[in-house]
Amino acid sequence: MLSYRWKCYEWDIGGKDSTETLEGTLDVAVGTRVDLYGFKDITITSISQQALFLSNGTVVKKGTSEIINRTIDGHEDHDGVLWGGEELSLTLTYK
């Protein structure tokens, strides 16, 4: 079983500050896609008895967890000031 904990921290320059989390499980099968915002490009490409291999190069060993982080920038004005964004975190645990 592959369990996940997805977290999204969203912010903006006006003071918005919110966090959303989801937890669940994914099928352990070649071709299974991580169908979570910010990580939909990741699939399981190979499985051994000791580890799962993901399309982004991450290896999740049995009995351990791996964390994948991503940042999505929001609007940037003409002066280069970033007006908001999202910090995403995905923790995968292969049981």
N, C-alpha and C positions, 0 to 999 in steps of 0.2 A: 504494500500500500504506500502511496505517496501522498502525504498530507501537506497542506500549504497554509501559510498565514500571509495575507496580502494587506498592505497598509499604504494609504495615500494621505499625505499631508499637503493641503492646499493653502496657499497664501496669496495676498496681494498687497500692493503698496498702500492701499487705503485702510489696512488693518484687519482684513479678513484672515481668519486663522481657523482651519477645521481639519479634523482627522477622521478618516473612515477606515475600518478594518473588516476583513472577511476571513473566515477560516473554513476549511473543507478538505476534501480528498479528490485525487485524480486517479483515473485508471492507469495502471502500469502496463502499457502496451506501446510497441513501436508505432509512431505516428500520432500518439495522443498529444493534443495541443493544449498549452496553458491558455485557457480562454478567459483571461483576466486583463482588464485595462492596463495598458503599458507593457504587457508581456505576451501579447497574442502571437508574436513572431516565434516563440519558443515551442519546440516540439521534442518529444523523446525520440532520439535517433537510434539508440542501441541499448540493450539490456544484458547485463551479465548477472551471475548469482551474487556478486559483490557490489554492483554499482549500476546507476542509470546514467546515460550519456545524453546530454541535451544539445540541441542545434546551435546554441550560443557558445559552446565549448565548456559549459559547466558540467562537472562530474559530481553526482550525489552518491556517496558511498552508503551502503546499507548500515543503518543504525546511527547515521549522522545527519546533520542539517547543513545546507548551503544557503547563503543569502545573496540575492541579486538586487542591486540598487540601480535606479534610473531617475533622471531628472528631466522634466518636461517644462521648458520655458514658456511663459505666457507672452503677452504683448510686450514688444520693445518699441519705445518711441524713437523719433528721429535723432535724439541725443544719445541713444544707446542705453537709456534707462529701462530696466526690466520692471514691468508693472505687476507681474505675478508669476506664479509657477506651481508646479507639483513635484513633490519628492515621493518617489514610489519605492517600496521595499517588498520583496517576495522571499519568504523563507520556505524552503522545500525540505521535507524530512522523509527519507526513505526508510520504511519500517519493514 
